Amino acid sequence: MTAWLLDTCVIVDYLRNRPEAVDFVRRVDDRPAVSAITAAESCAGARTTTEERRIEDLLRQLLVHAVDLNIARLGGAHRRRYGPSHGVLIPGALIAATAQIHGARLVTRNARHFPMLGDVLVPYH
């Protein structure tokens, strides 16, 4: 069974009821995960109290991985290596490191944001 780590763009698409995202998340056999970074980015994007509640309801259904020292170190190394050449910022670097440390496959629409990962899943465009 594959462990899945959902990127922020997939969560946003799911919350906006994009059919491809909803279908993918519902088809996942095990409990999908997100980085605490994705949780923060999702909460920051809430525009109304209703959206805040939907985000909180979704986050309760997901496994949320905290950013620990191992993830911070690896994320920092990714930023240092890929920042200048690929524009990788700390949030993306930490999300990638979370996937690696937890042995999860990252699910994203933006594979180019994750040059440090060899095997991301882009389930829709």
Steps between C-alpha positions, in 0.01 A plus 500: 500500500637842404511780753380825344599854596265756346649831391322827574373538142316166525341604831393833349351321198318257730358784709387675182324178395713448192368161382842350423633585847188378679509177301868440575470565874194276527675215313802492733491172692680615812483824696682767298738736675607861470791696635434749778615752238205406278267528799631851569476607137144366481394681817660821376290484183163488676290799401190434711400322819332233287826438315687483831259229620536300176878514528492392864260216418730378224816528709339285771460222242864517387822402670694822560877456523682753718823660387767350726874556501569229239246653262636848569857393422405320180270784394779750559733291285238490222456877514875555491548263205191574290411856598737675262441272201131411538356771726419250776384684811496378859134385500549275197835377629339403832208327328744298288708412806184389683416261216854360502533458876160328523551283191198651328439581135420865444177576314513840328404687184837676507771236449747768387492645854651175630819427302644321804237228478533239230149363518214744554148419390313753286153342494339775289586827325 
